[in-house]
Amino acid sequence: MALSLENTERAFAHKSDLDLSKAYRLFQAFSYPFLVNYGPIIANWTMKIGFPIKSIIKKTIFNQFCGGETIEESNRFAKRLYNNRIGAILDYSVEGEGTDKNFIKTYEELKLVIEEAANKPEYPFAVFKSTGIGSFAVLAAKSANQDLTPGQEIQYEHLVGRIHSLCKHAHENKVKLLIDAEETWIQYAIDEIVYSNANEFNREEIIVYNTIQLYRKGRIEEIEKQINLAREYGYKIGFKLVRGAYMEKESLRAQEMNYPNPIQDSKEDTDRDYNLALELCFKNRDIVAIMAGTHNEESSLLLARLIEDHNITKSDERFWFAQLYGMSDHISFNLAYEGFNVAKYLPYGPIKEVLPYLSRRAQENSSVKGQSSRELSLISKEMKRRKALKKFV
Ligand SMILES: Cc1cc2nc3c(=O)[nH]c(=O)nc-3n(C[C@H](O)[C@H](O)[C@H](O)COP(=O)(O)OP(=O)(O)OC[C@H]3O[C@@H](n4cnc5c(N)ncnc54)[C@H](O)[C@@H]3O)c2cc1C
């Protein structure tokens, strides 16, 4: 197949020369450990004492990775993506303290996200994290099969109710809804809640998508089990496939608490299972829909090839590719150009409250082997191409 992800002209067509050089300088800055480790702490502190750093953050790292501070502000970026056949997934990325007040605030915002996505092709999905609308500790207790205290029981019922109500809202508005995967020790409870909603709302169309992390051991068997259950009970199932974001935390906890590490023994094992999961879900496409949430080129190409080799229309609603806004544009824009379904998580929220999200993006892009060097080389390739073109003209 001729499909290639290397075309930087297409990948960065939406970026001006100034945007590109700003992005270049930003990714370069991630190679300074001091900036990455202490930048967010200093930013938080300077904002607290009223130093006008907000506009600097907004013009730099925030603009690279976020759509805006509100849904309204993000609409402009969603439209820009949509002009390139790329959907946006509004991701309310506020990470406040786990209080009931915050859970309710986030829950209300998520309802607005679903309503915003209704009937708007530029927003093909909505998304949420369960710990944004309910207690981490209660999910952990439930996942460990502990008896909940009466207070925890109430909190658990509230969370189950909120998730159900969001799935119902998505179903009524015909908006596909992704539920992010989190730490293993809370994920058991999340899975149980999500699959029960899939059973209820994925009868005709696939509305509810659960997330599978392939850096975990045994996930292929888990996918098989869930597909068999869906067949038995007559519902369909959506899987967002990711490698997983909490590797160090998982390994550390397993070591500290002396239980077997749930994470694969090597990156190769994770890659193998990710690609096997794509193939398994694809094989069961009569009842399964896939979102490949990845910045990995090989896995993205694998799904694209499966679709092409089976003569399936590239825009078939069962198959989606997704990347984060501000990262791996070469994958998103080249796949979209070829006609595949592509969406980008578009984080939004007040600057101060999305700092933890921005800090994680900086960390992720800081390692030498990591994403940053790939982004830098692609941006630099495009800058050189444009320079050569100008000379020629
Ligand atoms: C659209 C989208 C949605 C996402 N949603 C979620 C989510 O809901 N939950 C979540 O946890 N993450 C989520 N992620 C993050 C994702 O899990 C990965 O952390 C990130 O995308 C990097 O993996 P990759 O597939 O892009 O590519 P790669 O760069 O090829 O893989 C890096 C990943 O491989 C794994 N890995 C690295 N080294 C090793 C090792 N030594 N042994 C075993 N495994 C290793 C880790 O998972 C690491 O993040 C999402 C990512 C995207 C793009």
The ligand as an SDF file (V2000), in Angstrom:
LIG
                    3D

 53 58  0  0  0  0  0  0  0  0999 V2000
   -6.4780    9.5530   21.6770 C   0  0  0  0  0  0  0  0  0  0  0  0
   -5.7630    8.9820   22.8690 C   0  0  0  0  0  0  0  0  0  0  0  0
   -6.4890    8.5770   23.9780 C   0  0  0  0  0  0  0  0  0  0  0  0
   -5.8270    8.0380   25.0890 C   0  0  0  0  0  0  0  0  0  0  0  0
   -6.5540    7.5960   26.1540 N   0  0  0  0  0  0  0  0  0  0  0  0
   -5.9250    6.9710   27.1820 C   0  0  0  0  0  0  0  0  0  0  0  0
   -6.6550    6.3770   28.2540 C   0  0  0  0  0  0  0  0  0  0  0  0
   -7.8800    6.4250   28.2870 O   0  0  0  0  0  0  0  0  0  0  0  0
   -5.9710    5.7660   29.2430 N   0  0  0  0  0  0  0  0  0  0  0  0
   -4.5920    5.6590   29.2250 C   0  0  0  0  0  0  0  0  0  0  0  0
   -4.0250    5.0480   30.1390 O   0  0  0  0  0  0  0  0  0  0  0  0
   -3.8840    6.2270   28.2380 N   0  0  0  0  0  0  0  0  0  0  0  0
   -4.5060    6.8640   27.2270 C   0  0  0  0  0  0  0  0  0  0  0  0
   -3.7650    7.4050   26.2050 N   0  0  0  0  0  0  0  0  0  0  0  0
   -2.2810    7.4410   26.3000 C   0  0  0  0  0  0  0  0  0  0  0  0
   -1.6810    6.1590   25.7560 C   0  0  0  0  0  0  0  0  0  0  0  0
   -2.0300    5.1210   26.6460 O   0  0  0  0  0  0  0  0  0  0  0  0
   -0.1650    6.1810   25.6320 C   0  0  0  0  0  0  0  0  0  0  0  0
    0.4310    6.5270   26.8510 O   0  0  0  0  0  0  0  0  0  0  0  0
    0.3960    7.1120   24.5980 C   0  0  0  0  0  0  0  0  0  0  0  0
   -0.4710    7.2680   23.5270 O   0  0  0  0  0  0  0  0  0  0  0  0
    1.7340    6.5620   24.0780 C   0  0  0  0  0  0  0  0  0  0  0  0
    1.5610    5.3100   23.4380 O   0  0  0  0  0  0  0  0  0  0  0  0
    1.4820    5.1660   21.8590 P   0  0  0  0  0  0  0  0  0  0  0  0
    0.6210    4.0180   21.4910 O   0  0  0  0  0  0  0  0  0  0  0  0
    1.0350    6.4550   21.3380 O   0  0  0  0  0  0  0  0  0  0  0  0
    2.9220    4.9570   21.2980 O   0  0  0  0  0  0  0  0  0  0  0  0
    4.3450    4.4230   21.6570 P   0  0  0  0  0  0  0  0  0  0  0  0
    5.1820    5.6480   21.7970 O   0  0  0  0  0  0  0  0  0  0  0  0
    4.7370    3.4030   20.6570 O   0  0  0  0  0  0  0  0  0  0  0  0
    4.2830    3.6720   23.0380 O   0  0  0  0  0  0  0  0  0  0  0  0
    4.6290    4.2180   24.2670 C   0  0  0  0  0  0  0  0  0  0  0  0
    3.8490    3.4190   25.2810 C   0  0  0  0  0  0  0  0  0  0  0  0
    4.3020    2.0520   25.2860 O   0  0  0  0  0  0  0  0  0  0  0  0
    4.2120    1.5080   26.5910 C   0  0  0  0  0  0  0  0  0  0  0  0
    5.5840    1.1330   27.0240 N   0  0  0  0  0  0  0  0  0  0  0  0
    6.7050    1.9100   26.9470 C   0  0  0  0  0  0  0  0  0  0  0  0
    7.7760    1.2520   27.4630 N   0  0  0  0  0  0  0  0  0  0  0  0
    7.3300    0.0570   27.8710 C   0  0  0  0  0  0  0  0  0  0  0  0
    7.9380   -1.0570   28.5300 C   0  0  0  0  0  0  0  0  0  0  0  0
    9.2430   -1.0530   28.8490 N   0  0  0  0  0  0  0  0  0  0  0  0
    7.1870   -2.1290   28.8300 N   0  0  0  0  0  0  0  0  0  0  0  0
    5.8520   -2.1560   28.5210 C   0  0  0  0  0  0  0  0  0  0  0  0
    5.2060   -1.1330   27.9050 N   0  0  0  0  0  0  0  0  0  0  0  0
    5.9300   -0.0330   27.5910 C   0  0  0  0  0  0  0  0  0  0  0  0
    3.6290    2.6170   27.4710 C   0  0  0  0  0  0  0  0  0  0  0  0
    2.2350    2.4270   27.5090 O   0  0  0  0  0  0  0  0  0  0  0  0
    3.9890    3.8830   26.7170 C   0  0  0  0  0  0  0  0  0  0  0  0
    3.1010    4.9490   26.9980 O   0  0  0  0  0  0  0  0  0  0  0  0
   -4.4010    7.9380   25.0820 C   0  0  0  0  0  0  0  0  0  0  0  0
   -3.6860    8.3430   23.9600 C   0  0  0  0  0  0  0  0  0  0  0  0
   -4.3360    8.8620   22.8560 C   0  0  0  0  0  0  0  0  0  0  0  0
   -3.5370    9.2780   21.6740 C   0  0  0  0  0  0  0  0  0  0  0  0
  1  2  1  0
  2  3  1  0
  2 52  2  0
  3  4  2  0
  4  5  1  0
  4 50  1  0
  5  6  2  0
  6  7  1  0
  6 13  1  0
  7  8  2  0
  7  9  1  0
  9 10  1  0
 10 11  2  0
 10 12  1  0
 12 13  2  0
 13 14  1  0
 14 15  1  0
 14 50  1  0
 15 16  1  0
 16 17  1  0
 16 18  1  0
 18 19  1  0
 18 20  1  0
 20 21  1  0
 20 22  1  0
 22 23  1  0
 23 24  1  0
 24 25  2  0
 24 26  1  0
 24 27  1  0
 27 28  1  0
 28 29  2  0
 28 30  1  0
 28 31  1  0
 31 32  1  0
 32 33  1  0
 33 34  1  0
 33 48  1  0
 34 35  1  0
 35 36  1  0
 35 46  1  0
 36 37  1  0
 36 45  1  0
 37 38  2  0
 38 39  1  0
 39 40  1  0
 39 45  2  0
 40 41  1  0
 40 42  2  0
 42 43  1  0
 43 44  2  0
 44 45  1  0
 46 47  1  0
 46 48  1  0
 48 49  1  0
 50 51  2  0
 51 52  1  0
 52 53  1  0
M  END
$$$$
